[in-house]
Amino acid sequence: MKYEWTAITESETPRAADSVFQHLVDTYVSETNKTASMWQAIPVQLLDHSPHNKCNTIRTILVHQLLSERRFFSQFVGIQEPPVDQLLPTGDEPSVAEYIEKYVGLAKLRLPQFAEASSDWWHQEMPFFGGLKRERIWTFWRRILHTSHHRTQVQAWLRLGGAEFVPAIYGPSTDVQWDEADPTYSIEAADRGANESD
């Protein structure tokens, strides 16, 4: 994916103490950047938009992302997180930029902790919802999927709300194209590499 703005640059991405886990650090940066780019595209007039009265507004989704990511990483992964009263922007109707600042700032605090972690730490079981126990690495990937889900919610709400520009999630879209993109929209594309031998 190509975005016009990068919230966390490659130079800000720490190296994992155990290189086997570098992909976790890199993926967390990548997903944070995608989410921040999606949020950056939210027009002020759509921040409190919902496509249906039974759906959360975009603002509620942003708040949930900030709060629930903190809960996952504090309670279920066991890293150091700021106090809950520091998670959200102040005021009754914070701007999109204020939500992004909080979101990216929190991600930058987590990165060194993920980078420093050992294999034993990642594979240690921790409590999860419903009295379950799950390895930290399992919960980390579960959180990545959860974040992707909410990013897609925002994308859909923007499209349904008539936003002029909506960023892509993982590949080219109506609004985002690039020369090297190779989307799989055909049987032929899906079959690439299937019959290739070493």
C-alpha positions as a printed NumPy array, in Angstrom:
array([[  0.   ,   0.   ,   0.   ],
       [  1.053,   3.558,  -0.618],
       [ -0.135,   6.4  ,   1.569],
       [  0.578,  10.111,   1.199],
       [  1.34 ,  10.347,   4.929],
       [  3.218,   7.977,   7.238],
       [  2.513,   8.308,  10.967],
       [  5.409,   6.102,  12.133],
       [  8.403,   6.086,   9.816],
       [ 10.812,   3.235,   9.175],
       [ 13.496,   5.084,  11.128],
       [ 11.161,   5.182,  14.153],
       [ 10.547,   1.428,  14.01 ],
       [ 12.708,  -0.367,  16.595],
       [ 14.624,  -3.55 ,  15.841],
       [ 13.426,  -6.624,  17.715],
       [ 15.851,  -8.101,  20.231],
       [ 14.962, -11.486,  18.754],
       [ 14.827, -11.067,  14.967],
       [ 12.22 , -13.842,  14.717],
       [  9.725, -11.327,  16.105],
       [ 10.631,  -8.377,  13.886],
       [  7.542,  -9.093,  11.793],
       [  5.332,  -8.365,  14.828],
       [  6.929,  -4.957,  15.324],
       [  6.779,  -4.172,  11.597],
       [  3.167,  -5.325,  11.304],
       [  2.083,  -3.23 ,  14.279],
       [  3.696,  -0.17 ,  12.664],
       [  2.098,  -0.959,   9.306],
       [ -1.386,  -1.455,  10.766],
       [ -1.059,   1.699,  12.867],
       [ -0.067,   3.664,   9.769],
       [ -2.996,   2.289,   7.764],
       [ -5.439,   3.099,  10.552],
       [ -4.056,   6.614,  11.086],
       [ -4.282,   7.249,   7.317],
       [ -7.905,   6.106,   7.304],
       [ -8.693,   8.363,  10.235],
       [ -6.938,  11.299,   8.567],
       [ -9.433,  11.037,   5.699],
       [-12.439,  11.592,   7.995],
       [-14.076,  14.946,   7.148],
       [-15.231,  16.888,  10.193],
       [-18.849,  16.695,   9.022],
       [-18.721,  12.869,   9.079],
       [-17.072,  12.41 ,  12.476],
       [-20.453,  11.876,  14.136],
       [-21.935,  10.053,  11.134],
       [-23.467,   6.598,  11.333],
       [-25.083,   4.811,   8.38 ],
       [-27.871,   3.506,  10.627],
       [-29.246,   4.337,  14.055],
       [-28.208,   0.866,  15.267],
       [-24.557,   1.456,  14.259],
       [-21.865,   3.322,  16.163],
       [-20.798,   6.699,  14.856],
       [-17.287,   7.127,  13.459],
       [-16.34 ,   9.061,  16.615],
       [-17.501,   6.148,  18.771],
       [-15.369,   3.761,  16.7  ],
       [-12.29 ,   5.956,  17.249],
       [-12.933,   6.108,  20.983],
       [-13.439,   2.345,  21.123],
       [-10.183,   1.775,  19.214],
       [ -8.203,   3.841,  21.709],
       [ -9.818,   2.272,  24.767],
       [-10.004,  -1.343,  23.645],
       [ -6.452,  -1.453,  22.268],
       [ -5.202,  -0.228,  25.639],
       [ -7.234,  -2.916,  27.406],
       [ -5.939,  -5.705,  25.137],
       [ -2.312,  -4.715,  25.586],
       [ -2.509,  -3.922,  29.299],
       [ -4.802,  -6.659,  30.599],
       [ -4.24 ,  -9.497,  28.134],
       [ -0.672,  -8.937,  26.874],
       [  0.679,  -7.298,  30.017],
       [  2.683,  -4.324,  28.784],
       [  2.932,  -0.926,  30.457],
       [  0.183,   1.448,  29.354],
       [ -0.667,   5.023,  30.379],
       [ -3.472,   5.557,  32.9  ],
       [ -6.921,   5.383,  31.311],
       [ -7.588,   9.068,  31.985],
       [ -4.805,   9.896,  29.491],
       [ -6.151,   7.844,  26.593],
       [ -8.693,  10.188,  25.035],
       [ -8.435,  13.754,  23.77 ],
       [ -9.97 ,  16.346,  26.05 ],
       [-13.171,  18.268,  25.38 ],
       [-16.651,  17.26 ,  24.288],
       [-15.961,  17.055,  20.557],
       [-12.256,  16.5  ,  19.864],
       [-11.004,  16.832,  16.314],
       [ -9.872,  13.928,  14.148],
       [ -6.296,  15.209,  14.451],
       [ -6.52 ,  14.954,  18.245],
       [ -7.681,  11.324,  18.051],
       [ -4.835,  10.537,  15.635],
       [ -2.282,  12.188,  17.924],
       [ -3.415,  10.003,  20.837],
       [ -3.542,   6.85 ,  18.699],
       [ -0.072,   7.243,  17.19 ],
       [  1.42 ,   8.391,  20.506],
       [  0.139,   5.262,  22.256],
       [  1.489,   3.036,  19.478],
       [  4.94 ,   4.615,  19.786],
       [  4.961,   3.809,  23.52 ],
       [  4.205,   0.149,  22.807],
       [  6.792,  -0.427,  20.101],
       [  9.903,  -0.594,  22.334],
       [  8.124,  -3.052,  24.626],
       [  7.274,  -5.343,  21.711],
       [ 10.804,  -5.021,  20.322],
       [ 12.454,  -5.932,  23.635],
       [ 10.32 ,  -9.043,  24.193],
       [ 11.828, -12.533,  24.211],
       [ 10.407, -15.746,  22.796],
       [  9.527, -16.931,  26.306],
       [  7.65 , -13.676,  26.934],
       [  5.657, -13.89 ,  23.682],
       [  4.675, -17.494,  24.367],
       [  3.655, -16.992,  27.982],
       [ -0.044, -17.577,  28.617],
       [ -2.081, -14.682,  29.958],
       [ -5.751, -14.31 ,  30.905],
       [ -8.194, -13.497,  28.112],
       [-11.947, -12.874,  27.915],
       [-14.243, -15.455,  29.491],
       [-11.628, -16.979,  31.772],
       [ -9.598, -18.263,  28.827],
       [ -5.796, -18.333,  28.732],
       [ -3.957, -17.373,  25.579],
       [ -0.315, -16.795,  24.656],
       [  0.663, -13.156,  24.348],
       [  1.493, -13.652,  20.67 ],
       [ -2.012, -15.032,  20.023],
       [ -3.607, -11.999,  21.698],
       [ -1.32 ,  -9.639,  19.771],
       [ -2.498, -11.046,  16.426],
       [ -6.108, -11.08 ,  17.631],
       [ -5.72 ,  -7.349,  18.342],
       [ -4.292,  -6.703,  14.875],
       [ -7.378,  -8.36 ,  13.371],
       [ -9.669,  -6.385,  15.685],
       [ -8.034,  -3.113,  14.63 ],
       [ -8.344,  -4.044,  10.951],
       [-12.051,  -4.703,  11.486],
       [-12.606,  -1.232,  12.953],
       [-10.545,   0.393,  10.2  ],
       [-12.805,  -1.27 ,   7.653],
       [-15.849,  -0.015,   9.561],
       [-14.571,   3.55 ,   9.238],
       [-13.866,   3.004,   5.535],
       [-17.412,   1.745,   4.958],
       [-18.99 ,   4.562,   6.972],
       [-16.999,   7.127,   4.97 ],
       [-18.088,   5.61 ,   1.663],
       [-21.73 ,   5.418,   2.77 ],
       [-21.502,   8.971,   4.114],
       [-20.417,  10.288,   0.709],
       [-16.814,  11.194,   1.536],
       [-14.965,  12.519,  -1.517],
       [-11.836,  10.443,  -0.799],
       [-11.663,   7.094,   0.978],
       [ -8.264,   5.404,   1.462],
       [ -7.83 ,   1.789,   0.455],
       [ -7.383,  -0.899,   3.101],
       [ -4.837,  -3.267,   1.516],
       [ -4.962,  -2.933,  -2.251],
       [ -6.013,  -0.496,  -4.967],
       [ -9.476,   1.018,  -4.831],
       [-11.542,   3.5  ,  -6.803],
       [ -9.743,   6.346,  -5.012],
       [ -6.24 ,   4.859,  -4.711],
       [ -4.247,   3.387,  -7.601],
       [ -0.561,   2.784,  -8.278],
       [  1.438,   1.213, -11.081],
       [  2.803,  -1.816,  -9.231],
       [ -0.583,  -2.859,  -7.85 ],
       [ -1.557,  -6.401,  -8.822],
       [ -5.073,  -7.051,  -7.495],
       [ -6.599, -10.496,  -7.804],
       [ -9.904, -10.019,  -9.596],
       [ -9.685, -12.914, -12.041],
       [ -9.233, -16.686, -12.164],
       [ -5.95 , -16.13 , -14.018],
       [ -4.578, -13.854, -11.3  ],
       [ -5.592, -16.304,  -8.572],
       [ -3.725, -19.085, -10.392],
       [ -0.395, -17.227, -10.535],
       [  2.363, -19.368,  -9.113],
       [  0.146, -22.419,  -8.583],
       [  1.96 , -24.564, -11.147],
       [  5.436, -23.129, -10.767],
       [  8.097, -25.572,  -9.62 ],
       [ 11.407, -24.942,  -7.867]])
